[in-house]
Amino acid sequence: MFGVQIEAFNWESILHVPVDTESERAYRLRPAVKEIDHRLIVDIHLESHIKTVTFRSGLVLQNNSSQEMQMVMVNKKRRILSEVMHLKPYEIFNVPIELSYDRWVVIRPNDQYHWSTQMLMWSDVMLPKAPKSVQCLPLESTEQQLMPYEYQINVECDKKNPLVKQYPFLK
């Protein structure tokens, strides 16, 4: 069993976190921040007789393309709220807990492109009519003629889990 204390936002300690079986469990962080009950995901995996315990948010982003991609978190007015993150091919990024609930994600392949025209939020990509791809337009000032770049979107989650509709718990 583990006990976890997260210093940010004066969240209460989480006691008695079992780590004896492989699982992904969500723990409510109290008190709520701006009326949002954030969650800490405890992800336990066993591989080659080595147990890995990861403490993360419920929003995981992965670059499944063969090229590096850039990503930032933005607000609804597209104002950038995070550093530019560079995701290598097949790299996984765990979005910080405080940015996972009410922020959007925009992406691009590199500095020669604008940020994606569509902004992605966890609750939007769960909808049946959610976009299946996002497009990045080339900057006009580039010397070479670049074509628009398009990323396919794939969402993985347990749709039977009621938490998925209330809080980000997806990849």
C-alpha positions in Angstrom: 0.0 0.0 0.0 1.1 3.5 -0.8 0.1 6.9 0.6 0.2 9.9 -1.7 0.5 13.6 -0.9 0.3 16.2 -3.7 1.4 19.6 -2.5 -0.3 21.6 -5.2 -3.7 23.1 -4.3 -3.5 21.8 -0.7 -5.1 18.5 -1.7 -5.7 16.0 1.1 -3.5 12.9 1.3 -4.7 9.8 -0.4 -4.1 6.8 2.0 -4.1 3.1 1.3 -3.4 3.0 -2.4 -3.0 -0.7 -3.2 -0.3 -1.6 -5.7 -0.5 -5.4 -5.6 -2.3 -5.9 -8.9 -2.1 -4.4 -12.4 -4.8 -1.7 -12.8 -5.7 1.9 -13.5 -7.5 3.5 -10.6 -8.9 7.0 -10.2 -8.7 8.8 -6.9 -10.7 12.0 -6.2 -8.5 14.9 -5.1 -10.1 17.0 -2.4 -10.9 19.8 -1.9 -12.3 20.7 -5.3 -10.5 23.4 -7.3 -12.8 26.0 -8.8 -15.7 23.5 -8.3 -13.8 20.7 -10.2 -13.2 17.4 -8.5 -9.8 16.5 -10.1 -8.6 12.9 -10.2 -5.2 11.3 -9.7 -4.8 8.1 -11.8 -2.6 5.4 -10.3 -1.5 3.2 -13.2 0.2 -0.1 -12.2 1.9 -2.3 -14.8 4.1 -5.4 -14.6 6.6 -6.0 -17.4 9.5 -8.4 -17.3 9.1 -8.9 -13.5 9.3 -5.2 -12.9 6.4 -3.3 -11.5 5.9 0.3 -12.6 3.6 2.6 -10.7 2.8 5.8 -12.4 0.9 8.7 -10.8 -0.7 10.9 -13.5 -3.7 12.8 -14.7 -6.5 11.0 -16.7 -5.5 12.7 -19.9 -2.8 11.0 -21.9 -1.7 12.2 -25.3 0.4 10.0 -27.6 2.1 10.8 -30.9 1.5 7.7 -33.0 3.0 9.3 -36.1 6.5 8.7 -37.5 7.5 12.3 -37.1 8.0 14.6 -34.1 5.0 16.8 -33.3 4.6 20.0 -31.3 1.7 20.5 -28.8 0.4 23.3 -26.5 -2.5 23.7 -24.1 -4.7 26.7 -24.9 -7.8 28.4 -23.5 -11.0 28.9 -25.5 -9.6 32.1 -27.1 -6.5 30.1 -28.3 -4.2 31.9 -25.8 -1.3 29.6 -25.2 -1.2 28.4 -21.5 1.8 26.0 -21.5 5.2 25.5 -22.9 5.5 24.0 -26.4 5.9 20.3 -25.9 7.8 18.3 -28.4 6.5 14.7 -28.7 8.8 12.3 -30.5 7.3 9.5 -32.6 5.3 7.2 -30.4 6.1 9.2 -27.3 3.4 9.6 -24.5 2.7 12.8 -22.6 0.7 12.8 -19.4 -1.1 16.2 -19.3 -0.7 17.9 -15.8 -3.7 17.4 -13.6 -4.5 21.1 -13.4 -4.5 21.5 -17.2 -6.4 18.3 -18.1 -10.0 19.3 -17.4 -10.7 22.7 -19.0 -8.0 23.3 -21.5 -7.8 22.6 -25.2 -4.9 21.1 -27.2 -3.5 22.3 -30.5 -0.8 20.6 -32.4 1.5 21.1 -35.4 4.3 19.2 -37.1 6.9 22.0 -36.7 7.5 25.7 -36.7 6.7 25.9 -40.5 3.0 25.4 -39.7 0.3 27.2 -37.9 -1.3 25.5 -34.9 -4.1 23.1 -35.8 -7.3 24.8 -37.0 -9.3 22.6 -34.6 -8.9 22.8 -30.9 -9.2 19.5 -29.1 -10.8 19.0 -25.7 -11.3 15.7 -23.9 -15.1 16.1 -23.7 -15.4 17.0 -27.4 -13.5 14.1 -28.7 -15.8 11.7 -26.9 -18.9 12.9 -28.9 -20.1 10.8 -31.8 -19.7 13.7 -34.2 -16.2 14.6 -32.9 -13.6 15.4 -35.6 -11.6 12.4 -36.8 -8.7 14.5 -37.9 -7.2 17.9 -37.5 -5.4 20.0 -40.1 -2.4 22.3 -39.8 -1.9 24.9 -42.5 1.6 26.0 -43.6 2.9 29.4 -42.7 2.7 31.8 -45.7 6.3 33.0 -45.2 7.9 29.6 -45.9 10.3 29.5 -48.8 9.2 26.0 -49.9 5.7 25.2 -50.9 4.3 23.0 -48.1 1.0 21.1 -48.2 -1.4 21.2 -45.3 -0.6 18.6 -42.7 -3.3 16.4 -41.3 -3.3 14.3 -38.1 -5.8 11.4 -37.6 -7.4 11.3 -34.1 -7.9 8.1 -32.2 -9.5 8.0 -28.7 -9.0 5.1 -26.4 -11.2 4.9 -23.2 -13.6 2.6 -21.4 -16.9 4.0 -22.4 -18.6 1.8 -19.8 -16.9 3.7 -17.0 -19.2 6.5 -15.9 -16.2 8.7 -14.9 -15.3 9.1 -18.6 -18.3 11.4 -19.2 -17.5 13.6 -16.2 -13.7 13.9 -16.2 -10.9 13.1 -18.6 -9.9 9.4 -18.3 -8.7 8.7 -21.8 -5.8 8.4 -24.2 
